[in-house]
Amino acid sequence: MKPATVAATVALYLAVLFFISWRTSRRGDNTTFFTGGRRTPWYVAALAMVGAAISGVTFISVPGSVAQSGFSYLQMVAGFIVGNIVIAYVLIPMFYRLNVISLYQYLDDRFGSGSYATGAWFFFISKMTGAALRAFLICAVLQTLVFGPYGVPFVVNVALMMALVWLYTRRGGVRSVIGTDLLKTFCLVGSVVLCIVFMMRELGIGLGEAVEQVSAHDYSRTLFLDDAHDGRFFWKQFLAGIFMAIAMTGLDQDMMQRTLSCRNPREAQKNIVISILLQAAVIAMFLFLGVLFYIYLAGKGINHPAGALFPMTDAAGAEAIGDSDDVFAYVATQSGLPLAVGVLFVLGLISSTYSAAGSALTALTTSFTVDIMHGTKRYDELGLTRVRKRVHAAMAVTMGVFILIFDACKNTSLIDMVYTLASYTYGPILGMFAFGILSRRRPADRYVPAAAVVGVALCLVLQLNSERWFGGYRFSYEILLLNAFFTAVGMWLLSLKKSSAQ
């Protein structure tokens, strides 16, 4: 696929993106930026949530992951569905009752400023690292397909991307994010469906035969119930999925800002339930496409294709894959498929990543301005606007720096890295909210940050030593639950200390 073709595809998408941003940001103010004015219809928010949940990491990493994990990701998706039901009927009524701009205002109301700051800072770290990791993905792909061939340094690539993301979100905020998420959903689903159609055409099979071949393939195994030590074990994945959804959707300012822009709690609940069912269907299509890729490569006699992001060769000079994340990029752009498949790949990737980076930038700006700087309490409307714009620009620069850091230390599957980071950064947030909802106790608030940090440290020690200490057992994403548990136990102990002091 020629660099000029990729550049033209990106330029066309960006033109549409900026048109939508312009349309949605007219007469924008701070309320529009932070909450979208709470006027979004539930079905619009639901479609936007589908795009929001499918990042560039999912787009490129999930199809290739079937070689190592089969369809085990669907076990986690089943947990996501249960988790979203909890969000719909426990968290959403509470957030609407409190009329929050930022979710972490709940912690201030429930426990105090120490807990409030802890939740806000852990969200900041989690969202900044996660968003930068997702943005790094598209920068790496575009460096290989466009900027590299023209001799443009990676740092210029990153600076250009973050400048564009900053530009399209600087006025509209949440309203612009929802508009671009709708575009992203259309591009994403269309790309996957058309890629499946092209793959079936290349294989010379119809839909029925494709389903039959995928179902019979070793890579389509879904349930893993035989080895509790395996990271793919069903109950690990399912339970982690429940609490990952609660943490990464229900307690995430980025994801919930779309939901909280709905007109009332009832519409917000419809949005959450319908969107997760649509997301499950889209993820299943990604996995289906991944197996088709491997069937196609086997038919072409390519057992280990060169990675599109990190090309490598084996000792004999034959093509070798550096990472399963490379498979979609390789098949779409370098394996001899029609040009349309490569265009669809680029379109789906840039739509998923630009939208995710834009929504994360808006959420980080909201949380930092409202939670950390207490902007809504300290400034009038004009002062708040000035502060918000400065914070927004600073968040864009910071995200660019994080992208460069990830470029220097990439060494694992991106989808695995995203969930591993989330297990450590969302765990304390999940623990604080769970303790607040399930208990009436109040801990000594000023010590809550220490309890959260100790919980993270304990989880890290356990994960590094679990195989040696527990007969070969290896922690996976369920470390999120332990992290939340340790934080909640710490808060309980602090509540005992407070009671004894009184």
TAMORA-V884400 format. One record per backbone hydrogen bond with DSSP energy under -0.5 kcal/mol. NH is the residue of the N-H (numbers start at 1). CO is the residue of the C=O. E is the energy in kcal/mol with one decimal. If there is no record, write none. Layout:
nh=NH co=CO e=E
nh=NH co=CO e=E
//
This chain:
nh=5 co=2 e=-0.6
nh=6 co=2 e=-1.8
nh=7 co=3 e=-2.8
nh=8 co=4 e=-2.2
nh=9 co=5 e=-2.1
nh=10 co=6 e=-2.5
nh=11 co=7 e=-2.5
nh=12 co=8 e=-2.2
nh=13 co=9 e=-2.1
nh=14 co=10 e=-2.6
nh=15 co=11 e=-2.0
nh=16 co=12 e=-1.8
nh=17 co=13 e=-2.7
nh=18 co=14 e=-2.7
nh=19 co=15 e=-1.5
nh=20 co=16 e=-2.3
nh=21 co=17 e=-2.4
nh=22 co=18 e=-2.4
nh=23 co=19 e=-2.3
nh=24 co=20 e=-2.3
nh=25 co=21 e=-1.4
nh=26 co=22 e=-0.6
nh=28 co=25 e=-1.6
nh=33 co=29 e=-2.3
nh=34 co=30 e=-2.7
nh=35 co=31 e=-2.6
nh=36 co=31 e=-0.8
nh=36 co=32 e=-1.2
nh=37 co=31 e=-1.1
nh=38 co=35 e=-1.3
nh=39 co=36 e=-0.7
nh=40 co=261 e=-2.7
nh=45 co=41 e=-2.1
nh=46 co=42 e=-2.4
nh=47 co=43 e=-2.0
nh=48 co=44 e=-2.3
nh=49 co=45 e=-2.3
nh=50 co=46 e=-1.4
nh=51 co=47 e=-1.4
nh=52 co=48 e=-2.5
nh=53 co=49 e=-2.3
nh=54 co=50 e=-1.1
nh=55 co=53 e=-1.0
nh=59 co=55 e=-2.4
nh=60 co=56 e=-2.2
nh=61 co=57 e=-3.0
nh=62 co=58 e=-1.6
nh=64 co=60 e=-0.6
nh=65 co=61 e=-1.5
nh=66 co=62 e=-0.6
nh=66 co=63 e=-0.9
nh=67 co=64 e=-1.3
nh=68 co=65 e=-1.1
nh=69 co=65 e=-2.9
nh=70 co=66 e=-1.7
nh=71 co=221 e=-3.0
nh=72 co=69 e=-2.0
nh=74 co=71 e=-2.1
nh=75 co=72 e=-1.6
nh=76 co=72 e=-0.9
nh=77 co=73 e=-2.0
nh=78 co=74 e=-2.1
nh=79 co=75 e=-1.2
nh=80 co=76 e=-2.0
nh=81 co=77 e=-1.9
nh=82 co=78 e=-1.5
nh=83 co=79 e=-2.8
nh=84 co=80 e=-2.5
nh=85 co=81 e=-1.5
nh=86 co=82 e=-1.7
nh=87 co=83 e=-2.1
nh=88 co=84 e=-2.5
nh=89 co=85 e=-2.0
nh=90 co=86 e=-1.8
nh=91 co=86 e=-0.9
nh=92 co=87 e=-2.5
nh=94 co=90 e=-0.8
nh=95 co=91 e=-2.6
nh=96 co=92 e=-2.4
nh=97 co=93 e=-2.0
nh=98 co=94 e=-2.0
nh=99 co=95 e=-0.9
nh=100 co=95 e=-1.4
nh=105 co=102 e=-1.5
nh=106 co=103 e=-1.8
nh=108 co=104 e=-1.0
nh=109 co=105 e=-2.1
nh=110 co=106 e=-2.5
nh=111 co=107 e=-2.8
nh=112 co=107 e=-1.8
nh=116 co=112 e=-2.0
nh=117 co=113 e=-2.7
nh=118 co=114 e=-1.9
nh=119 co=115 e=-2.6
nh=120 co=116 e=-2.2
nh=121 co=117 e=-2.6
nh=122 co=118 e=-2.4
nh=123 co=119 e=-2.2
nh=124 co=120 e=-2.4
nh=125 co=121 e=-2.5
nh=126 co=122 e=-2.5
nh=127 co=123 e=-3.3
nh=128 co=124 e=-2.4
nh=129 co=125 e=-2.2
nh=130 co=126 e=-2.7
nh=131 co=127 e=-2.8
nh=132 co=128 e=-2.1
nh=133 co=129 e=-2.1
nh=134 co=130 e=-2.0
nh=135 co=131 e=-2.6
nh=136 co=132 e=-2.5
nh=137 co=133 e=-1.1
nh=138 co=134 e=-1.1
nh=139 co=135 e=-1.9
nh=140 co=136 e=-2.6
nh=141 co=137 e=-2.2
nh=142 co=138 e=-3.0
nh=143 co=139 e=-2.0
nh=144 co=140 e=-1.7
nh=145 co=141 e=-2.6
nh=146 co=142 e=-2.7
nh=147 co=142 e=-2.1
nh=148 co=143 e=-3.0
nh=150 co=146 e=-1.0
nh=151 co=148 e=-2.0
nh=152 co=147 e=-2.6
nh=156 co=153 e=-0.5
nh=157 co=153 e=-1.6
nh=158 co=154 e=-2.4
nh=159 co=155 e=-2.3
nh=160 co=156 e=-2.4
nh=161 co=157 e=-2.1
nh=162 co=158 e=-2.5
nh=163 co=159 e=-2.0
nh=164 co=160 e=-2.0
nh=165 co=161 e=-2.4
nh=166 co=162 e=-2.5
nh=167 co=163 e=-2.1
nh=168 co=164 e=-2.1
nh=169 co=165 e=-1.1
nh=170 co=166 e=-1.1
nh=173 co=169 e=-1.1
nh=174 co=33 e=-2.0
nh=175 co=32 e=-0.8
nh=175 co=172 e=-1.3
nh=177 co=173 e=-2.4
nh=178 co=174 e=-2.6
nh=179 co=175 e=-1.8
nh=180 co=176 e=-2.6
nh=181 co=177 e=-2.3
nh=182 co=178 e=-1.8
nh=183 co=179 e=-1.5
nh=184 co=180 e=-2.5
nh=185 co=181 e=-2.8
nh=186 co=182 e=-2.1
nh=187 co=183 e=-2.6
nh=188 co=184 e=-3.1
nh=189 co=185 e=-2.5
nh=190 co=186 e=-2.1
nh=191 co=187 e=-2.4
nh=192 co=188 e=-2.2
nh=193 co=189 e=-2.6
nh=194 co=190 e=-2.4
nh=195 co=191 e=-2.3
nh=196 co=192 e=-2.3
nh=197 co=193 e=-2.1
nh=198 co=194 e=-2.6
nh=199 co=195 e=-2.5
nh=200 co=196 e=-2.5
nh=201 co=197 e=-2.1
nh=202 co=198 e=-2.4
nh=203 co=199 e=-2.1
nh=204 co=200 e=-0.9
nh=205 co=200 e=-2.3
nh=210 co=206 e=-2.3
nh=211 co=207 e=-2.6
nh=212 co=208 e=-2.0
nh=213 co=209 e=-2.6
nh=214 co=210 e=-2.6
nh=215 co=211 e=-2.5
nh=216 co=212 e=-1.7
nh=217 co=213 e=-0.8
nh=217 co=214 e=-0.8
nh=220 co=217 e=-1.7
nh=221 co=218 e=-1.1
nh=225 co=223 e=-0.5
nh=230 co=227 e=-1.3
nh=233 co=230 e=-1.9
nh=234 co=224 e=-3.4
nh=237 co=233 e=-2.3
nh=238 co=234 e=-3.4
nh=239 co=235 e=-2.0
nh=240 co=236 e=-2.2
nh=241 co=237 e=-2.3
nh=242 co=238 e=-1.9
nh=243 co=239 e=-2.0
nh=244 co=240 e=-2.7
nh=245 co=241 e=-2.1
nh=246 co=242 e=-1.9
nh=247 co=243 e=-2.4
nh=248 co=244 e=-3.5
nh=249 co=245 e=-1.8
nh=250 co=245 e=-1.6
nh=251 co=246 e=-1.1
nh=252 co=249 e=-1.1
nh=253 co=251 e=-0.6
nh=256 co=252 e=-2.8
nh=257 co=253 e=-1.4
nh=258 co=255 e=-0.9
nh=259 co=255 e=-0.9
nh=260 co=256 e=-3.2
nh=261 co=258 e=-1.0
nh=262 co=259 e=-1.8
nh=263 co=40 e=-0.8
nh=268 co=264 e=-2.0
nh=269 co=265 e=-2.3
nh=270 co=266 e=-1.9
nh=271 co=267 e=-2.2
nh=272 co=268 e=-2.1
nh=273 co=269 e=-2.2
nh=274 co=270 e=-2.5
nh=275 co=271 e=-2.3
nh=276 co=272 e=-1.5
nh=277 co=273 e=-1.4
nh=278 co=274 e=-2.0
nh=279 co=275 e=-2.4
nh=280 co=276 e=-2.1
nh=281 co=277 e=-1.6
nh=282 co=278 e=-2.0
nh=283 co=279 e=-2.6
nh=284 co=280 e=-2.1
nh=285 co=281 e=-1.6
nh=286 co=282 e=-1.8
nh=287 co=283 e=-2.2
nh=288 co=284 e=-2.4
nh=289 co=285 e=-2.5
nh=290 co=286 e=-2.1
nh=291 co=287 e=-1.8
nh=292 co=288 e=-1.9
nh=293 co=289 e=-2.1
nh=294 co=290 e=-1.7
nh=295 co=291 e=-2.4
nh=296 co=292 e=-2.6
nh=297 co=293 e=-2.7
nh=298 co=294 e=-2.3
nh=299 co=295 e=-2.1
nh=300 co=296 e=-1.6
nh=301 co=298 e=-1.0
nh=302 co=297 e=-2.8
nh=303 co=301 e=-0.8
nh=307 co=320 e=-0.9
nh=308 co=326 e=-0.6
nh=312 co=320 e=-0.8
nh=314 co=318 e=-2.2
nh=317 co=314 e=-2.0
nh=320 co=312 e=-1.5
nh=326 co=323 e=-2.0
nh=327 co=324 e=-1.4
nh=328 co=60 e=-0.5
nh=330 co=326 e=-2.8
nh=331 co=327 e=-2.8
nh=332 co=328 e=-2.6
nh=333 co=329 e=-1.9
nh=334 co=330 e=-2.9
nh=335 co=330 e=-0.6
nh=335 co=331 e=-0.6
nh=337 co=331 e=-0.5
nh=341 co=338 e=-1.5
nh=342 co=338 e=-0.9
nh=343 co=339 e=-2.3
nh=344 co=340 e=-2.4
nh=345 co=341 e=-2.3
nh=346 co=342 e=-2.4
nh=347 co=343 e=-2.7
nh=348 co=344 e=-2.8
nh=349 co=345 e=-2.5
nh=350 co=346 e=-2.7
nh=351 co=347 e=-2.1
nh=352 co=348 e=-2.0
nh=353 co=349 e=-2.2
nh=354 co=350 e=-2.6
nh=355 co=351 e=-1.4
nh=356 co=352 e=-1.5
nh=357 co=353 e=-2.7
nh=358 co=354 e=-2.2
nh=359 co=355 e=-2.5
nh=360 co=356 e=-2.3
nh=361 co=357 e=-2.3
nh=362 co=358 e=-2.0
nh=363 co=359 e=-2.5
nh=364 co=360 e=-2.9
nh=365 co=361 e=-2.1
nh=366 co=362 e=-2.4
nh=367 co=363 e=-2.9
nh=368 co=364 e=-2.7
nh=369 co=365 e=-2.3
nh=370 co=366 e=-2.9
nh=371 co=367 e=-2.4
nh=372 co=367 e=-1.3
nh=373 co=368 e=-2.4
nh=375 co=369 e=-3.5
nh=377 co=374 e=-1.1
nh=378 co=374 e=-1.6
nh=379 co=375 e=-1.9
nh=384 co=380 e=-3.1
nh=385 co=381 e=-1.9
nh=386 co=382 e=-1.9
nh=387 co=383 e=-2.4
nh=388 co=384 e=-2.9
nh=389 co=385 e=-2.1
nh=390 co=386 e=-1.9
nh=391 co=387 e=-2.8
nh=392 co=388 e=-2.5
nh=393 co=389 e=-2.0
nh=394 co=390 e=-2.3
nh=395 co=391 e=-2.6
nh=396 co=392 e=-1.6
nh=397 co=393 e=-1.9
nh=398 co=394 e=-2.5
nh=399 co=395 e=-2.4
nh=400 co=396 e=-1.8
nh=401 co=397 e=-1.9
nh=402 co=398 e=-2.1
nh=403 co=399 e=-2.1
nh=404 co=400 e=-1.7
nh=405 co=401 e=-1.7
nh=406 co=402 e=-2.4
nh=407 co=403 e=-2.0
nh=408 co=404 e=-1.1
nh=409 co=405 e=-0.8
nh=409 co=406 e=-0.7
nh=410 co=406 e=-0.6
nh=417 co=413 e=-2.3
nh=418 co=414 e=-2.4
nh=419 co=415 e=-1.7
nh=420 co=416 e=-2.3
nh=421 co=417 e=-2.4
nh=422 co=418 e=-2.1
nh=423 co=419 e=-1.9
nh=424 co=420 e=-1.0
nh=424 co=421 e=-0.6
nh=425 co=421 e=-2.2
nh=426 co=422 e=-2.6
nh=428 co=424 e=-0.5
nh=430 co=426 e=-2.7
nh=431 co=427 e=-2.6
nh=432 co=428 e=-2.4
nh=433 co=429 e=-2.4
nh=434 co=430 e=-2.6
nh=435 co=431 e=-2.3
nh=436 co=432 e=-2.2
nh=437 co=433 e=-2.4
nh=438 co=434 e=-2.7
nh=439 co=435 e=-1.3
nh=445 co=443 e=-1.1
nh=447 co=444 e=-1.8
nh=448 co=445 e=-1.4
nh=451 co=447 e=-1.8
nh=452 co=448 e=-2.2
nh=453 co=449 e=-2.1
nh=454 co=450 e=-2.6
nh=455 co=451 e=-2.0
nh=456 co=452 e=-1.9
nh=457 co=453 e=-2.3
nh=458 co=454 e=-2.6
nh=459 co=455 e=-2.0
nh=460 co=456 e=-2.1
nh=461 co=457 e=-2.2
nh=462 co=458 e=-2.4
nh=463 co=459 e=-2.7
nh=464 co=460 e=-2.1
nh=465 co=461 e=-1.2
nh=466 co=462 e=-1.4
nh=469 co=465 e=-2.5
nh=470 co=466 e=-3.0
nh=472 co=467 e=-2.3
nh=473 co=470 e=-1.0
nh=474 co=229 e=-0.6
nh=479 co=476 e=-1.6
nh=480 co=477 e=-2.0
nh=481 co=478 e=-0.9
nh=482 co=478 e=-1.3
nh=483 co=479 e=-2.5
nh=484 co=480 e=-2.5
nh=485 co=481 e=-2.7
nh=486 co=482 e=-3.0
nh=487 co=483 e=-2.0
nh=488 co=484 e=-2.6
nh=489 co=485 e=-2.8
nh=490 co=486 e=-2.4
nh=491 co=487 e=-2.2
nh=492 co=488 e=-2.2
nh=493 co=489 e=-2.6
nh=494 co=490 e=-2.1
nh=495 co=491 e=-1.7
nh=496 co=492 e=-1.6
nh=497 co=493 e=-2.1
nh=498 co=494 e=-2.1
nh=499 co=495 e=-2.1
nh=500 co=496 e=-2.6
nh=501 co=497 e=-2.1
nh=502 co=498 e=-1.7
//
